[in-house]
């Protein structure tokens, strides 16, 4: 893929401590290789966030922008990595849910992988939508009105979802396709 495929595109990745390491770092790397500028967003006051690497704490990742300084208008897409702790904590943060909800209303690509779609429930973005997730979220999503399917990537308009780390290549390709002019 040409390095300038996404030249001029800015992508926000919203996460906090406990994000699944591969679900933040690998999409970030692939999007940057495609030419996008990627900012890691997190809660106000965070300078670094700590990943979860399969069964133990992983590496720290620097926070580029805190939610208090982030503007939906400044980004072309939003990516929500999974990990159990990360979206569970973000669901309790009104600023995070407001940002996700505003991004959903913008019509810009909004992508979530693994447990990331949990936050979409709280942002009111799943009712009547087709999506996928880690299998344990299926009932939560269906109870919120989503049409869940077990697929590598599900795209419903600007909403892009995937199930697990093994789906990252297809997930990122779907985001790139949604961002291509």
Secondary structure, DSSP 8 states (H G I E B T S, - for coil): --TTTTTT-EEEEE--TTEEHHHHHHHHHHHHHTT-EEEEEESTT-SEEEEEETTEEEEEEE-SEEGGG--GGG-SEEEE---HHHHHHHTT-HHHHHHHHHHHHHTSEEEEETTTHHHHHHTT--TT-EE---GGGHHHHHHTT-EE---SEEEETTEEEE-SGGGHHHHHHHHHHHH--
